[in-house]
Amino acid sequence: MRPGLVSLLILVLALVPNVALASDPPTWDEPIQIGDAIPSSWFPDINVDPNGKVRMVWSASLVEGDLNESHAIAGAVIYAEETAEGWSNPADIFVMDGGIASRPMIVSDGAWVHLIFRYAPPGVPVRVVYSRAPAGADLHNTHSWSAPLKLTTDESYWTQIRVLPDGRLVVLYNQMIPVKVGGIEERRPALYSRTSDDHGLTWSSPRRISTSADRVARTTLASTADGSHLLAAWDVGYDNMSATGTPSGVATAVSADGGQTWSEPWTLNGEYEQSVVATDNHRALLVYRSTISDRLFYRTSTDGGLTWSAGREVPGAQAREYVNKHNFDKLSLAVDGDGRFLLGWVGTDEDAPKGLSVMVATWDGLVWTNPQVVASPDGFPEYPRLAISLGNQMRVAYFVRDNVFDIGRYTMWIVNGTSDAATIAPLDIEPAPLIVPATPIIPTPQLFTGVTPPPAPAPVERPVLSNSTPQAINTLPIRQIVTMTASGVVIAMLIAGVVYRLARG
């Protein structure tokens, strides 16, 4: 190209606002398995703090055996972190009864590390709880973490947590509430948020974000770099907890005051799901998938998500086959040091052993790159999570099933990547003071040689003995015991009646 044309191109691009000039896609290393000794792992979350520290949590089962015939697939919260020598040995930092997908989420501002996850005793609706630890503590040790604080008042599933630059915390979650539909009262999940201004010590009252009776699923929460603007997205129509409804669209809402108040939701009605949002401080990006085809779509916004452009197809992206509506897969978005968006998903790949690969494509504000194959496991990958460290160090975490959307043995994997994006210098943030426990810290037991006892759960406002949601299988042993006990009482009464009549002649 002639020098004059190069200069002209640079001038034109300079006049186009907020376009990332670099557009080379990342280069990726080979996938690494984490926690291969754990019987089963799924639903990872990965986070990078301002110091550049990379941490990861996921849900897991500590039960050996044929998990295809057991519902003890999940329960434990597993923690690992990246070190100069590689990834640390995973540790179980919270453990609850099997059958509960803990779905942990982790964030850090460099001083504190914050964690939310799902927890409940058997037979009680699963709540979202919160715990924190000083960033300088041994986070593999369950005693470094505070006792779980209950954030929700009824059954909850999809959650998100963000830490803002000033240390404020925002949590997003869907929760069952009673609603009237056609004059009939039902229990449906609505979207709520809670905030904390003191690093998780106390929390605001819940604020409802969704305003209709539509069921709320899959949540995403994004924020600008300065924390002045929040953007929430969620799926509408289908509820994973009760397995009712039909995917009927995606929705977004905006907060300009750190989650204190939220705009009226913007809703895209249609056969869509798996909404995800991100912002580069100038524009917002919304991506979602079709439920009647294998296409991914995106929309952009220049007013923070109050209004959106027309929908366009992500070029070259073919999502995995849409098997059924009761699935838990999700897209992922992240922004690098140049302001480029990275989109992660599981896509169809005829060259992969099981026909599915983890894919990544980047968008610079004008052009999408061709999808890259990041990993092609001999299994069924799901739920990729993207995180970017110091501007140009990429991480993609995902888990692999041995059966499509079914109980089995799942394995946890991570892939590292690098790009030509600008480097962001780490911030030197002092960790919060270590908490001195009342009793000496006991080293966390090794996985499978012992189980770390969970902290005592907070009292439940409305305990119930059974649960009609798909987690009802947790209460099956209880129901069997109750049934056998009741049968025994009836038999005893019949025998007593016979004895009495014989005694009377």
C-alpha angles and dihedrals in degrees: 000000000000117000091241092056091047091053091048091050092051090049092050092049090048089056092052105086123236099356117147107233096202113075108164111127119239124266116234135214126217116285117265123209116225124202097006090169092061111100094228137354134185146152103041127194122196128192139181119206125211089266089061094251112151118212132176136193132181144169119259148166120237092192118109121213141061101336091184086076098038133069092206087102096125144019111108124092108223124201131198135159137200116250135177088266095049133266119348123240107276117248132197105237098172129022130189136166118297122265095054118106099214092197095193124202123199134194136163138193091199093261101059133023114217128201135186126183143154118268139165141148115248114291095016124108109262113255133194113247133189132218135170140193135187110266091235095055127099096268091189088069115084090211090065090067126080120246109276114268116209112236102176131056100207141021113320136175121163114060142169134187130194130183115210124215092260091054097258116143128217123191124191123195144157116234136183115255133166113260133172116236117179090346092305121110115232137171111244133163118253128186121256139170134204129190137202126203096185104058094274099312093117132010137211122245115272118278118204115226104175111070105189132071090249116125115256125218139156109030131202129186124194132174139189117255093258093047093237095120131044128192124194128191132183144167121256132214109020128076120203093194097062097019090232135129133032130266104262107165148305132272140197137196134188134220122195096182106056097275098312092117134010135209124244106279121262109219131198107200117206145083095309139120144157095069117187131175138193137169134209091200092263105051136018126222125207119190127182140157135239120246093206097049139021095254129123120214134195139194131190134214132197095188098060096269102311089116131015137208123245115288118265132184119252099242116243094002117130114180123210117278112282100241100174141328095256096079133120103208120127141187122238134215133189136167124226132211092278094051093256117148119230117203121198126192144144109259141182113269120173090198094058119097092244097024095257132099137176106251135196130190129175131218122201097190094274111037136033117219120229113274114270123215105231099173136000106191127187090249141039112301119208145173103020114199121201126205130170123208122204094345103294110036109097129200126188117188122187141151130233125220125207088211128039109258091334140111112278144109111314127193130206123229139176134193125200123212140176132206141185092253120128117278118245113212116234117250118236100230120173113233118240116265114278115257112238107218122223089239129036115277111256114213112255109257118246115262113276095005088084138344122246107239113237121238114261108275121241116258115277117234097214111018115195131193098221142020126215094203124097087274087068087101086075090068095046094102090049092050091048091052092048091049093049091046093050091048090051092053092051093049091048091052091051092050091048090052092052092048090049093052092048090050090052089052 
